[in-house]
Amino acid sequence: MNKDISRKTAFIGISLALCIALSWLDSLLSAVMPVPGLRLGLANTVICAVLMKYSLKEGFAMSLLRSGFVSLTRGAVSGVMSLCGGMAAFVVTAMLISRKRLNVRTVSVLAAAAHIVGQLAAACVIMGTVRVLYYGIFLLPAAVVTGFCTGTILERLTKTNLFNK
């Protein structure tokens, strides 16, 4: 039993470190994205993997900790945006991941769209206007592309020995 707890603790710790590193990489890559503020969502791949391998509790904690990292490194507004988007994506992922009829790519695309909706809702509150929602015209189609890419990565990751041990 101790071996299982140690293995889980190590997996969660390494996953959190990877999540933080990928979040940082995402922020660097956002400079070359065609839509300002767009990110690939690479850290979400790790959060989904933890959610699939363990439970809602670990996935939720990972999502909160990632948003905390964003807040510490990029400021409170970015932290709130990350938290709102992350929680929306987490809820959608948690609801859909258990359905075996949906593949990982589909869940990832829907979670990416939910992430955008959560961030747009936060932006409306922060900026005090609903005009921010027009930005969704650019971000939601991009979410389909980025969600498909991260879903493909996640699908391949789940087939590795690292994930299954």
N, C-alpha and C positions, 0 to 999 in steps of 0.2 A: 504494500500500500504506500509506503514512504517513497518508493521509486516512482510511482505514478504522480504523487504530489510534487516531487522534485522535477520530474519531466514537464509537468504542466507549468510550474513556476518558471522554469527556464524558457519554455516556449513563449509564455506571456511576456517575460522580460525582453527577450530577443525581438519579439513582435513589436513591442512598444518602441524599442530603439529603432527598428526598421521603419515603423510608422512615422516617427519624428524625423528621421533622415529623409524619407520620401516626401514628407510634407515640406521640408526645406528645399529639396530638389524641385518640387512642384512650383515653389515660389520663384526659383531661379528661371525655370522654363517658361513661366508666365510672360516674361518679357518678349518672347518670340511668338506668342500666340496671336492669332488673327483678331481675336476679340479681347479688348482690355479687361483684365480681371479674371479671365478664363484660366482654369487649372485643369490638368489631366485627371486628378483625383487618384493618384497612385497610392496614397496613404489609405484610401478607402478599400483598396484591394486587401490590405493587411487586416483592417477591421472586419471585413467580410469573412476572411479566412478564419480569424479567431472566433467569430460568431458561428461559423459552420462547424468548426472543430470542437468547440466547447459549449458555451451557452449564451443566453441573452445577457447575463450578468457580466461576463468577461468582455463581450462585444460592446456593451454599454460603457463600461469603465474605460475601455480603450478609446472610444469615441470622445468621452469627456476629457481624458488626459491629453488627447491630440488637440482638442480645442483650447485647453489650458496652455499647451505649448505655443499655439498660435498667438494667444493673448499675450503671453510673456515676451515673445519675440517680435510681434508685429503691432502690438497695441490693443487697447480695449475694443475698439470698433471692429477690427479684424477678428478678435476673439469672439465677439457676439455674433458676427456673421458666420463664423466657422461653427459655433455652437448651434445656431438655428438651422443652418444647412445640414450639419452633421446629425442632429436629432431627427430632422425630417427624413433624411436618408436612412437612418437607423431604424425608425419605425416601419418604413416601407420594406426594408430588407428583412427585418424580423418577422413581419407578417407574411412575406412571400417565400422566404428561404425554405420553409418547411414543406412547401407545396412541390412535390416531386414532378409535377407536370411542367413546371416552368424551369427552363434551363438557367444557368448562372448568368449568361449574357443578358437575358431578358430582365432578370432581377437587377442586374447592375445598371442597365439603361434606365429602368424605372426609379432606382435609387438615385441616380445622377440627376434625373429630372426633379425628383423630390428635393434634392439638395439645392438646386437652383431656386425652386419655389420657396423653400425655407429662407434662403438668403435674400430673395426679393422681398419677402414679407418683412424681414428684419430691416432691410434698407428703407422700406416704406415708413416704418416706425421711426427709424433714426433720422431720416431726412424730412419727415413730416409731409410727405406727398405720395400719391399713388402713381405719379408720372414715371417713377422708377420702373414700374411694371412693363413699360414699353421695351426696356432692355431685354426682357424675356424673349422677344422676337429673335434676338441674336443668340441668347444663351441656351434656350431650350433645344434648338437643333444641334448646337455644339454638344449638349449633354448626351444626345443620342450617340454621337461619334465617340466621345470620351468614355461614356458608359460601356459601349461595345468593346472598346480597347481594354479597359480595366477588367471587364467581364471575361475577355479572352485570356488575359494574364491569369486571372483567378481560376478559370477553368483548367488551365494547364498546371497551375500550382497545386490544385487539389488532386491531381493525378500522380504527383511525385511521392517518393518514399518518405521524404521529410514531413509531408503533411499527414500521411497515413500512420506514422509511428506513434 
